[in-house]
Amino acid sequence: QVQLVESGGGLVQAGGSLRLSCAASGRTFSRYAWFRRAPGKEREFVAAIRWSDGSTYYADSVKGRFTISRDNAKNTVPLQMNSLNPEDTAVYYCAADSRKLWLGIYIQNYNYWGQGTQVTVSS
């Protein structure tokens, strides 16, 4: 059974950093992404990565502050988040898929999802 499990969320002050991790059990996917849902808002794309070559893509709101990567040895996808601000407060979700697509930024591009991890940034 395929499972995606997020970890690393928590409470941090504005300007601080957090490192999320997504662990996939059961298989390795060709594409992974992080999405987030802030209170009262729709789920939105944050970052995506291709497992084969490490190609990445970021939402404009996090570009230059967040870094998505892959750890082949651990079969995990970390999301390093720096210079956090209160607008980054959200539940962060890991997503994965292997359908033929270079990268995906839409919810429908991903069939597998984790349960989410809460990130709260205080001002």
C-alpha positions as a Markdown table, in Angstrom:
| # | Residue | x | y | z |
|---|---|---|---|---|
| 1 | Gln | 0.0 | 0.0 | 0.0 |
| 2 | Val | 1.4 | 3.4 | -1.0 |
| 3 | Gln | 1.7 | 6.0 | 1.7 |
| 4 | Leu | 3.0 | 9.5 | 1.8 |
| 5 | Val | 3.9 | 10.8 | 5.2 |
| 6 | Glu | 4.9 | 14.4 | 6.0 |
| 7 | Ser | 6.9 | 15.5 | 9.0 |
| 8 | Gly | 8.7 | 18.6 | 10.2 |
| 9 | Gly | 5.9 | 21.0 | 10.7 |
| 10 | Gly | 5.6 | 23.2 | 13.8 |
| 11 | Leu | 5.5 | 26.8 | 15.1 |
| 12 | Val | 8.2 | 29.2 | 14.1 |
| 13 | Gln | 8.7 | 33.0 | 14.4 |
| 14 | Ala | 8.7 | 35.2 | 11.3 |
| 15 | Gly | 12.0 | 35.2 | 9.6 |
| 16 | Gly | 12.7 | 31.7 | 10.8 |
| 17 | Ser | 13.2 | 28.4 | 9.0 |
| 18 | Leu | 11.6 | 24.9 | 8.9 |
| 19 | Arg | 12.4 | 21.8 | 7.0 |
| 20 | Leu | 9.5 | 19.5 | 6.0 |
| 21 | Ser | 10.0 | 16.0 | 4.7 |
| 22 | Cys | 7.9 | 13.7 | 2.7 |
| 23 | Ala | 8.5 | 9.9 | 3.0 |
| 24 | Ala | 7.0 | 7.6 | 0.4 |
| 25 | Ser | 6.6 | 4.0 | 1.2 |
| 26 | Gly | 5.8 | 1.3 | -1.2 |
| 27 | Arg | 7.3 | 2.8 | -4.3 |
| 28 | Thr | 9.2 | 5.7 | -5.9 |
| 29 | Phe | 7.2 | 8.2 | -8.0 |
| 30 | Ser | 8.4 | 10.2 | -11.0 |
| 31 | Arg | 7.1 | 13.5 | -9.7 |
| 32 | Tyr | 6.6 | 15.0 | -6.2 |
| 33 | Ala | 5.1 | 18.3 | -5.1 |
| 34 | Trp | 4.2 | 20.3 | -2.1 |
| 35 | Phe | 0.9 | 22.1 | -1.8 |
| 36 | Arg | -0.5 | 24.1 | 1.1 |
| 37 | Arg | -3.9 | 25.2 | 2.3 |
| 38 | Ala | -4.1 | 28.4 | 4.4 |
| 39 | Pro | -7.1 | 29.0 | 6.7 |
| 40 | Gly | -10.1 | 30.0 | 4.6 |
| 41 | Lys | -8.3 | 29.5 | 1.3 |
| 42 | Glu | -8.0 | 26.9 | -1.4 |
| 43 | Arg | -5.2 | 24.4 | -1.6 |
| 44 | Glu | -2.4 | 25.9 | -3.6 |
| 45 | Phe | 0.8 | 24.8 | -5.3 |
| 46 | Val | 4.1 | 25.4 | -3.6 |
| 47 | Ala | 6.9 | 23.5 | -5.4 |
| 48 | Ala | 7.5 | 20.4 | -7.5 |
| 49 | Ile | 10.4 | 18.2 | -8.4 |
| 50 | Arg | 11.1 | 15.4 | -11.0 |
| 51 | Trp | 12.8 | 12.4 | -9.3 |
| 52 | Ser | 14.8 | 11.4 | -12.4 |
| 53 | Asp | 16.8 | 14.6 | -13.0 |
| 54 | Gly | 15.9 | 16.9 | -10.1 |
| 55 | Ser | 14.1 | 19.5 | -12.2 |
| 56 | Thr | 12.2 | 21.9 | -10.0 |
| 57 | Tyr | 9.5 | 24.5 | -10.2 |
| 58 | Tyr | 8.2 | 27.0 | -7.6 |
| 59 | Ala | 5.3 | 29.2 | -7.0 |
| 60 | Asp | 6.2 | 32.9 | -7.3 |
| 61 | Ser | 5.2 | 33.4 | -3.6 |
| 62 | Val | 8.0 | 31.1 | -2.4 |
| 63 | Lys | 10.7 | 31.4 | -5.1 |
| 64 | Gly | 14.0 | 32.2 | -3.5 |
| 65 | Arg | 12.9 | 31.2 | 0.0 |
| 66 | Phe | 11.9 | 27.6 | -0.3 |
| 67 | Thr | 13.9 | 24.7 | -1.8 |
| 68 | Ile | 12.5 | 21.3 | -2.8 |
| 69 | Ser | 15.0 | 18.5 | -3.2 |
| 70 | Arg | 15.1 | 14.7 | -3.2 |
| 71 | Asp | 17.1 | 12.2 | -1.1 |
| 72 | Asn | 17.6 | 9.1 | -3.1 |
| 73 | Ala | 19.0 | 7.1 | -0.2 |
| 74 | Lys | 16.1 | 7.8 | 2.1 |
| 75 | Asn | 13.4 | 8.0 | -0.6 |
| 76 | Thr | 12.3 | 11.3 | 0.8 |
| 77 | Val | 11.4 | 14.8 | -0.6 |
| 78 | Pro | 12.5 | 17.6 | 1.7 |
| 79 | Leu | 11.1 | 21.1 | 1.6 |
| 80 | Gln | 13.5 | 23.7 | 3.1 |
| 81 | Met | 11.6 | 26.8 | 4.1 |
| 82 | Asn | 13.5 | 30.0 | 4.9 |
| 83 | Ser | 12.5 | 33.6 | 5.7 |
| 84 | Leu | 9.1 | 32.4 | 6.7 |
| 85 | Asn | 6.3 | 35.0 | 7.2 |
| 86 | Pro | 2.8 | 34.7 | 8.7 |
| 87 | Glu | 1.4 | 34.3 | 5.2 |
| 88 | Asp | 3.1 | 31.0 | 5.0 |
| 89 | Thr | 0.9 | 29.6 | 7.8 |
| 90 | Ala | -0.9 | 26.6 | 6.3 |
| 91 | Val | -1.3 | 22.9 | 6.3 |
| 92 | Tyr | 1.4 | 21.6 | 3.9 |
| 93 | Tyr | 0.7 | 18.5 | 1.9 |
| 94 | Cys | 3.0 | 16.2 | 0.0 |
| 95 | Ala | 1.8 | 14.8 | -3.3 |
| 96 | Ala | 3.1 | 12.3 | -5.8 |
| 97 | Asp | 2.3 | 10.8 | -9.2 |
| 98 | Ser | 3.9 | 8.9 | -12.1 |
| 99 | Arg | 1.7 | 9.7 | -15.0 |
| 100 | Lys | 3.5 | 11.2 | -18.0 |
| 101 | Leu | 3.9 | 14.8 | -17.3 |
| 102 | Trp | 7.1 | 16.9 | -17.0 |
| 103 | Leu | 6.0 | 18.6 | -13.8 |
| 104 | Gly | 2.6 | 19.4 | -12.4 |
| 105 | Ile | 1.3 | 22.4 | -10.6 |
| 106 | Tyr | -2.4 | 21.5 | -10.3 |
| 107 | Ile | -4.1 | 19.3 | -7.8 |
| 108 | Gln | -5.4 | 17.0 | -10.5 |
| 109 | Asn | -1.8 | 16.3 | -11.6 |
| 110 | Tyr | -1.3 | 14.2 | -8.5 |
| 111 | Asn | -3.1 | 11.0 | -7.4 |
| 112 | Tyr | -1.3 | 10.3 | -4.1 |
| 113 | Trp | -1.5 | 12.6 | -1.1 |
| 114 | Gly | -0.2 | 12.7 | 2.4 |
| 115 | Gln | -2.3 | 13.7 | 5.5 |
| 116 | Gly | -0.6 | 17.1 | 5.8 |
| 117 | Thr | 1.5 | 18.8 | 8.5 |
| 118 | Gln | 0.8 | 22.1 | 10.1 |
| 119 | Val | 3.1 | 25.1 | 9.8 |
| 120 | Thr | 2.4 | 28.1 | 11.9 |
| 121 | Val | 4.5 | 31.3 | 11.5 |
| 122 | Ser | 4.0 | 33.9 | 14.3 |
| 123 | Ser | 4.6 | 37.6 | 13.8 |
